[in-house]
Amino acid sequence: MRGTVLYGPRDVRFEERPEPEIIEPTDAIIRTAATCVCGSDLWPYRGDDPVTEPRPMGHEYCGVVEEVGGAVRNIKPGQFVVGSFFSSDNTCPICQAGYQSRCVRGELAAPTGAQAPFIRVTLADGTLVATPDLPEDDLVPSLLAASDVLGTGWFAADAADVKPGSTAAIVGDGAVGLCAVIAARQMGAERIIMMSRHEARATLAREFGATDIVGERGDEGVARVKELTGGLGAHSVVEAVGTQESMMQAIRSTRPGGHVGFVGVTHGVEIPGQELFFSEVHLLGGPAPVRRFLPELIDLIWNRKIDPGKVFDLRLPLEQVAEGYKAMDERRAIKALLMP
């Protein structure tokens, strides 16, 4: 088969790779129905994360189970499944506390790279969740979104303690930030402020439930959020970028006693200790425990209550994966869907 490999900055190749096989008895082989390029893939693509050797790419996936190892009990060949980007046994004390992304046995769920027609998923019983039946084709993009960007946006809103009647603000108008709008609306936020200066993204944010769009950034963005909230700041703020500016904008946009849920992969972020001390805001974030939310998210998608698949504004055959990276890097696309 052919799969995606990153050789260095902006050097993405779709080339011959070994077809994945069962290695551990807890593995499963999945025939991908769809995969995609993630915003976090752009860090190594741009050279911000060093690539010292060819790296199989991709960690978002859904598809049909082809084969399972001898120890797999709950996942069966022929099922359509969605899984997280981190594997988990879903039984250890950390998993049971709801943090499957930090499972004591966890690792990357698709070590062979998910931007390929077939993938090997580790710890299949704890990592994968089956849909009620084979989905209709139009549901596949939304189910794919659940494997990362929807699950991550949902965790961000949950970590930000979004509650009915509250005000939520989202810093970052990529796919995760847009999915955080969906989550905040489902969690009952009365006001949802999306910080965006891109018309297409702002339009989609409004469709998902945003009530206000703030185009300013940095201190000006903070001032605008406070203006909209009677000078107090938002109850809940999602940080979905991972830069110094976005993190400080999120913290400073939060009212005392409020919550920041940060899920942008942090690069060069340093929080001034004294400012954090006197801000009196709660901080919770990191790699999202997507597996915690998958049953609920699949149910919402299956019953057509949410449509996160709309974040995919570029659809390409898998062999054109390099164009998907390029389009997202140049911000010509929010998120590139890849069809094997």
Sequence and secondary structure as in RCSB ss.txt:
>XXXX:A:sequence
MRGTVLYGPRDVRFEERPEPEIIEPTDAIIRTAATCVCGSDLWPYRGDDPVTEPRPMGHEYCGVVEEVGGAVRNI
KPGQFVVGSFFSSDNTCPICQAGYQSRCVRGELAAPTGAQAPFIRVTLADGTLVATPDLPEDDLVPSLLAASDVL
GTGWFAADAADVKPGSTAAIVGDGAVGLCAVIAARQMGAERIIMMSRHEARATLAREFGATDIVGERGDEGVARV
KELTGGLGAHSVVEAVGTQESMMQAIRSTRPGGHVGFVGVTHGVEIPGQELFFSEVHLLGGPAPVRRFLPELIDL
IWNRKIDPGKVFDLRLPLEQVAEGYKAMDERRAIKALLMP
>XXXX:A:secstr
 EEEEEEETTEEEEEE       STT EEEEEEEEE  GGGHHHHHTSS   S EE    EEEEEEEE TT  S 
 TT EEEE SB   S SHHHHTT GGG TT  BS TT SSSSEEEESSHHHHEEE SS   GGGHHHHHHHTTHH
HHHHHHHHHTT  TT EEEEE  SHHHHHHHHHHHHTT SEEEEE   HHHHHHHHHHT  EEE   HHHHHHHH
HHHTTTS EEEEEE S SHHHHHHHHHTEEEEEEEEE S  SS    HHHHHHH  EEEESS  HHHHHHHHHHH
HHTTS  GGGG  EEEEGGGHHHHHHHHHTTS S EEEE 
